[in-house]
Amino acid sequence: MAAVPRPPSLIERRWPGPSGAARPLVLAALTAAAVLGASTITMVRPGLGWLVAVLAGTAALAVAAVVRGKPSTTPPASATPTPPTTSPSPTTPATQPSATGQPSPATPAAPTAQVTSTTPATTAGPAAPTTPAAQATPAAQVTPAAQATPADRVTPAATARPDATGASGRAAQVVWAAATVALVAVGTVRAAGWLFALCLLAAVVTGTLAVTGGRSPFGMLLAATLPPAATVRALPWAVRGLRDTRPAGSGIAVGRVLTSVAISAGLLMLFGLLFSSADAVFADLVSGLLPDISVPGTIGWTFRLLLIGGGLLGAAYLVSRPPNLDGLRPGPARPAHRLEWTLPLVLLDALFAAFVLVQLTVLFGGSGHVLRTAGLTYAQYARGGFWQLLAVTGLTLLVIAVAARRAPKATRTDRLLVRALLGALTALSLVIVASALYRMQVYADAYGATRLRLVVATVELWLGLLFVLVGVAVVRLRATWLPRLVIGTAVLALLGLALVNPDRLIADRNVDRYLQTGRLDVDYVSGLSADAVPALARLPEPMRICALSRLAVELPRDGVWATNLGRERARPELDRIPVIGPASHCLVPRGW
């Protein structure tokens, strides 16, 4: 009894991976990008090297996307010609020529009986013309599909993925890739390390979506687990590509690439050392371009090379044949009874409406009303409720998502109820978002602006934008586009935060507050990044020296790959600041 074949697993169905070997050109591009990235990335502070590394990685993955498969060296079985025959089949009289040399028109020509003779014609008359069917599909003729589809190349039917491999899917992946480059580029123009760390975390998310193409919520969650697995699965794929010893006419051998790279490196090193010994300025430039060759530097460079190389190899494996993540959607939920979801939402809407009325009273009544009613200062009132309102905002989004999934929409009445109740909850939530932002504004005016307060206010603005998008989805009763916009708007909010230069904005707010009230926390503002120097330079003496002395001491001398626009702009101002010791020695009122 024949063994029953094992059905393919979920991974095999959704992510079979490339069936052939890695192209030598792809491996060479990945190696060059990994070496360049390990040599240019500065681990201590953001700089130009990060942007160069991500651009090199993007170019290498673009090569992997263009060069998707490796043609097979073994001709497919379908391309083997059929031996010629000398006599037609007795069951197909339509192929026997008539006396005039023309085929009989009475019977249509059958494709199974058509042959292509390789011997010259023996009759003296003109060659018998063939029918259109005989001209199109002779038995011995190789079809274009057989020529263009080798054994290890994936056919279009096998790679077709809804909304992912078409033009719209490729455009989405290009947009995610551009967002990744933009996020990493923040480290070139902004000196704030905390901001660059947030951008790097977001770049990991957008880069994963760029190479996997996940679109649905489940697809995006699964995409986050694929890069580590792709690195492991890509090792045999890369080994098969390294074993390629075909002639140069059919591919680029890895050995020749490595030889060319070794010769180029040797020539550059020889002449570079000679030029460096001849000119001190050129020597400084070369020393900034080359990585540290000390023992700790070599170990760090090797670690970065392995980390970047493994990540790029896994990403190239995903790009060569992306997984099919678009079908990973939950099945239709069992609709709830109308009373089961309308009564909770009606009560929740009523509670939100009552809270909104109180907030409107506070906003229009002013601080005098708060002092008389709550017995608190306005700053204490703002600080005590902001975080609770932030939690309410997030929980409301969850309630709306569950209600929109479980609420029935079969009848017109059901759809009207969904739009009315969820729409009212969304509109009331926008008022709560505005109230939370107003509280944070009052809190910052009373105690000063900080990084945490600015980031939280940015998150609240992003949540407000999400409520607007949710309102549109409630009106349309469709939200398939919403998960992508959730991540997309988060990326835009982070890029917008980088655009306004947060450390300088914080410094400007605190300097304005000092000029009005005479209160300033010098310890805090002197701990900001070099982006804040132009704002702190507006302080009067001796406050300006107190605020900038710590930054002047800690500002590093950047090499080529650590070049940063924010630090370069601050350097002329900081070079004029005398070193007076820690900023805490300045006797100024704190006011916090």
FIBA-727846 format. One record per residue (C-alpha): x, y, z. Coordinates in steps of 0.001 Angstrom, whole numbers. Layout:
// residues N
px  py  pz
X  Y  Z
...
//
This chain:
// residues 592
px  py  pz
0  0  0
1440  3338  -1043
2222  5791  1751
-140  8731  1970
1822  11955  1367
2013  14297  4317
-115  17408  3832
1885  20649  3763
2126  22548  7010
947  26101  7528
4475  27439  7096
4945  25443  3886
1686  26775  2495
2142  30368  3581
5903  30680  3263
7554  28038  1068
10582  30256  499
12830  30287  -2568
13191  26801  -4042
16503  27451  -5770
19800  28827  -4543
20841  32362  -3744
22272  34190  -6697
25966  35087  -6352
25113  38676  -7218
22705  38812  -4277
25274  37323  -1899
27887  39806  -3079
25512  42744  -2559
24571  41526  926
28224  41061  1877
29171  44536  688
26233  46102  2558
27094  44213  5768
30765  45246  5637
29840  48859  4938
27254  48905  7707
29623  47374  10268
32268  49962  9338
30055  53070  9378
27608  52587  12265
28545  54468  15437
27160  52746  18515
27671  55633  20968
25687  58423  19279
23618  58962  16132
25342  60128  13007
25747  59882  9265
26981  56279  9395
23517  54958  10271
22019  56536  7173
24816  55171  4967
24289  51691  6431
20537  51658  5877
20914  52965  2320
23429  50208  1557
21116  47581  3045
18159  48914  1068
20170  48749  -2148
21228  45164  -1427
17637  44097  -744
16529  45839  -3927
19022  43654  -5810
17559  40578  -4103
14043  41676  -5074
15000  42110  -8718
17092  38941  -8950
14531  36549  -7481
15572  33125  -8723
18428  31232  -10292
17823  29531  -13648
18201  25814  -13703
21103  24222  -15594
19055  21082  -16353
16617  21427  -19253
13046  20687  -18246
11431  17511  -19436
8792  19390  -21377
11447  20857  -23669
12642  17486  -25024
11621  17241  -28709
9402  14416  -29900
11068  12016  -32313
9905  12607  -35873
7531  10136  -37463
7318  9080  -41081
3692  8216  -41333
615  9804  -39860
-1635  8027  -37454
-4300  5905  -39131
-6881  7426  -36879
-6268  10938  -38167
-7012  11082  -41845
-7169  14853  -41667
-3362  15055  -41766
-3023  13204  -45081
-2463  15654  -47935
-4636  15625  -50967
-3433  15410  -54522
-2884  19166  -54651
-724  19129  -51566
-3376  20760  -49340
-4798  19168  -46222
-8326  17961  -46349
-10710  20722  -45241
-13424  18286  -44253
-11851  17251  -40954
-10260  19775  -38566
-6666  19159  -37718
-6145  17498  -34326
-3206  18781  -32267
-2324  15289  -31081
-1638  14111  -34600
496  17025  -35719
4206  16362  -36031
7149  18371  -37194
9381  16415  -39541
13091  17051  -39466
13716  15460  -42897
13420  17409  -46144
10339  16960  -48277
10571  14326  -51028
7768  15564  -53237
8428  17808  -56154
5435  20011  -55585
5223  22893  -53163
5316  22200  -49441
1939  21577  -47940
852  24535  -45844
-192  23758  -42355
-3345  24834  -40579
-3233  27501  -37866
-3488  24825  -35227
-542  23008  -36650
1483  26185  -36755
717  27135  -33167
1234  23910  -31226
3344  21261  -32909
4202  18353  -30685
7943  18876  -30905
7867  22637  -30451
8991  24033  -27089
6353  26304  -25590
7340  29655  -24099
6192  28497  -20693
8623  25595  -20847
11433  27915  -21811
10696  30565  -19199
9849  28366  -16245
12798  26293  -15034
12395  23791  -12260
13532  26104  -9492
11729  29253  -10605
8412  30169  -9102
5627  30699  -11601
3377  33735  -11314
515  31567  -10196
2564  30257  -7299
3583  33701  -6088
318  35510  -6576
-828  37066  -3341
-3901  39259  -3025
-3020  42921  -2601
639  42060  -1943
2559  41035  -5044
645  43217  -7425
1381  46857  -8094
-445  48017  -4953
1408  45524  -2743
4804  46505  -4149
3937  50179  -3733
3085  49581  -69
6404  47825  496
8252  50698  -1178
6454  53151  1120
7462  51138  4216
11055  51022  2953
11067  54794  2423
9675  55270  5944
12497  53101  7313
15128  55237  5607
13460  58438  6826
13356  57194  10428
17027  56248  10419
17912  59551  8753
16694  61350  11886
20007  60399  13503
21828  62492  10920
19965  65746  11606
18994  65445  15295
21437  64964  18172
18843  63745  20724
19734  60133  21469
16339  59308  23001
14576  60473  19837
16858  58389  17647
16200  55329  19829
12443  55715  19261
13035  56123  15543
15149  52955  15439
12381  50956  17144
9866  52274  14626
12304  51529  11775
12427  47877  12863
8633  47706  12481
8505  49456  9110
11479  47478  7814
9771  44203  8762
6625  45256  6909
8732  46283  3906
10228  42788  3494
7183  40717  4545
4273  42708  3142
1865  41983  6014
-1366  43953  5817
-4033  42403  8032
-3708  42631  11846
-2851  38935  12146
-473  39210  9209
1363  42117  10839
1673  40252  14126
3009  37159  12381
5396  39285  10320
7121  40366  13532
8192  36743  14170
9468  35986  10677
12857  37811  10475
14632  35587  13065
13224  32460  11436
14157  33792  8004
17806  34143  9029
17920  30484  10053
16088  29272  6943
18286  31404  4699
21524  29641  5692
21004  26575  3403
19796  28924  670
23019  30933  934
25203  27803  1112
23703  26516  -2138
24539  29862  -3723
28136  29721  -2443
28597  26307  -4071
27736  27712  -7456
30667  27129  -9825
28967  27847  -13120
30770  29776  -15841
30490  33509  -15971
28140  33367  -18949
25305  32102  -16781
26042  33897  -13521
28604  35680  -11371
30780  33302  -9368
31317  34195  -5735
35014  33329  -5971
35566  35890  -8682
33701  38528  -6693
35779  37826  -3593
38977  37932  -5628
38007  41273  -7115
37153  42658  -3682
40466  41423  -2205
42498  43000  -5016
40587  46286  -4661
41102  46358  -894
44809  45679  -1264
45286  48459  -3793
43286  50955  -1718
45238  50077  1409
48625  50389  -294
48003  53743  -1945
45951  55024  976
48845  54486  3378
51214  56260  1013
48909  59267  628
48274  59367  4400
51972  59532  5134
52334  62350  2616
49582  64649  3920
48301  65073  7507
44858  66376  6477
44300  63379  4235
45482  61119  7055
42843  62559  9396
40181  61973  6744
41247  58365  6193
41387  57652  9930
37815  58898  10239
36608  56675  7416
38298  53463  8544
37027  51434  11520
38970  51044  14744
41590  48283  14356
42271  47793  18058
41266  44536  19745
38032  45905  21263
37264  47709  18018
37827  44564  15960
35575  42529  18247
32856  45146  18011
33220  45342  14240
32932  41552  13926
29827  41509  16118
28186  44228  14020
29141  42409  10832
27506  39170  11973
24421  40960  13262
23905  43090  10160
24832  40266  7792
22393  37854  9421
19604  40405  9341
20205  41248  5688
20405  37570  4726
17051  36857  6374
15525  39943  4766
16814  38893  1333
15299  35442  1863
11945  37073  2618
12192  39448  -318
13067  36648  -2758
9721  35013  -2062
7585  36853  493
5171  34896  2667
1452  35003  2014
146  36818  5079
-2932  38457  3612
-5220  35477  4116
-4588  35396  7879
-7828  37015  8949
-10186  35918  11677
-13379  34273  10608
-16687  36090  10881
-17724  36517  14499
-21093  35358  15772
-23305  38446  15807
-24473  39415  19258
-28112  40009  20088
-29141  43615  19667
-29780  44054  23377
-26391  42539  24288
-24440  45349  22684
-26822  48300  22498
-27505  48570  26243
-23785  48686  27277
-23008  51224  24572
-25968  53438  25446
-24901  53517  29090
-21272  54125  28135
-22298  56976  25840
-24289  58513  28686
-21304  58292  31041
-19011  59851  28468
-21535  62644  27840
-21716  63464  31559
-17925  63607  31807
-17697  65778  28717
-20188  68234  30218
-17989  68508  33305
-14926  69068  31131
-16676  71838  29219
-17551  73475  32538
-13903  73296  33591
-12614  74608  30291
-14980  77565  30218
-15153  78128  34002
-11412  78574  34431
-9143  77988  37397
-11450  79828  39817
-14128  77204  39353
-11601  74409  39957
-10283  76005  43143
-13783  76433  44559
-15020  72964  43545
-12103  70565  43957
-9983  72433  46480
-6868  71990  44296
-4619  74208  42288
-5164  74052  38550
-1769  72406  38008
-2600  69697  40580
-5950  69148  38915
-4292  68781  35512
-1577  66441  36744
-4010  64221  38658
-6266  63417  35684
-4117  63294  32575
-2909  59719  32900
-6417  58475  33678
-7752  60170  30567
-4945  58633  28535
-5978  55177  29769
-9635  55944  28965
-8633  56866  25422
-6860  53565  24807
-9635  51466  26371
-12256  53244  24283
-10501  52183  21102
-10636  48582  22318
-14362  48835  23115
-15109  50266  19692
-13146  47479  17975
-14988  44713  19860
-18404  46309  19375
-17827  46849  15662
-16900  43183  15257
-19745  41668  17277
-22587  44029  16390
-24959  42652  13718
-25180  44586  10478
-27677  42506  8518
-30574  44979  8584
-30766  48690  8001
-31767  49235  11634
-28670  47364  12841
-26388  49441  10665
-28046  52663  11810
-27580  51697  15458
-23894  50869  14891
-23260  54198  13228
-25175  56169  15860
-23825  54550  19043
-20233  54037  17947
-20176  57407  16199
-21347  59151  19379
-18727  57318  21440
-16035  58367  18960
-17098  62013  19000
-17214  62113  22804
-13762  60492  22925
-12386  63313  20806
-13550  65792  23437
-11797  63724  26114
-8614  63775  24039
-8858  67555  23788
-9370  67764  27558
-6283  65638  28213
-4203  67807  25911
-5425  70948  27648
-4499  69475  31019
-1004  68696  29783
-663  72237  28445
-1570  73675  31835
734  71232  33580
3676  72216  31354
2982  75900  31919
3074  75383  35678
6048  73027  35961
7916  73420  32666
8252  71301  29551
10060  67964  29655
10714  65169  27208
8189  62853  28835
5440  65458  28777
6128  66263  25135
6118  62595  24105
2876  61905  25994
1221  64920  24382
2338  63620  20983
829  60212  21761
-2426  61894  22746
-2491  63807  19458
-1915  60533  17612
-4795  58908  19496
-7008  61817  18515
-6124  61218  14877
-6947  57541  15347
-10395  58464  16639
-10969  60482  13483
-10013  57463  11373
-12212  55214  13521
-15094  57608  12954
-14618  57300  9202
-14544  53493  9504
-17743  53538  11589
-19556  55596  8983
-18386  53340  6162
-18759  50126  8216
-15467  48961  6723
-12067  49017  8389
-9781  46795  6307
-7527  49801  5680
-7372  50860  9332
-4537  48583  10646
-2054  49919  8101
-3018  53500  8848
-2566  52913  12576
1113  52141  12014
1455  54699  9251
94  57539  11375
2321  56484  14282
5349  56752  11995
4176  60146  10752
3698  61334  14348
7247  60279  15214
8672  61943  12117
6650  65055  12942
8124  65062  16436
11605  64870  14922
10723  67669  12510
9816  70131  15290
13163  69412  17014
11858  68343  20454
14896  69225  22581
15018  72723  21161
11256  73089  21622
11590  72054  25277
14458  74485  25786
12504  77311  24148
9518  76699  26439
11693  76673  29548
13643  79771  28504
10386  81657  27870
9137  80527  31270
12368  81759  32900
12104  85150  31207
8552  85494  32567
8857  83954  36037
12587  83794  36780
12390  80013  37449
14544  77498  35616
15881  74032  36351
19444  74397  35067
20268  70758  35827
17526  69580  33491
18044  71932  30552
21826  71420  30634
21168  67678  30224
19394  68170  26902
21148  67378  23658
23072  69762  21441
19809  70495  19582
18840  72759  22507
21911  74998  22286
20384  77723  20047
17473  78101  22487
19640  78080  25637
21888  80713  24089
19009  83194  24545
19423  83100  28312
21014  86159  29947
24350  85896  31685
25332  84138  33918
22454  81715  33210
23665  81113  29658
27078  79871  30794
25514  77784  33569
23183  76064  31105
25737  75527  28328
28895  74626  30243
27923  70976  30707
27041  70631  27028
30353  72251  26071
32314  69734  28144
30396  66680  26925
30171  67567  23223
32348  65033  21352
34533  65564  18343
32772  63689  15577
34453  61723  12848
33104  61346  9343
30568  58612  10157
29454  60339  13390
28679  63619  11624
25448  65124  12942
23793  68344  11844
22546  69256  15318
25985  68919  16908
27662  70790  14052
25290  73725  14481
25887  73820  18243
29677  73577  18077
30443  77248  17248
28343  78444  20201
29744  75880  22633
33346  76605  21644
32940  80095  23158
31713  78799  26529
34334  78734  29317
34549  75593  31447
33269  76471  34940
32450  73011  36327
29117  71294  36789
25977  73341  36229
24794  72533  39738
27361  75082  41052
25237  77883  39604
23100  79426  42344
19759  79891  40601
16182  79253  41722
14894  75872  40596
11133  76414  40577
10188  72752  39935
//
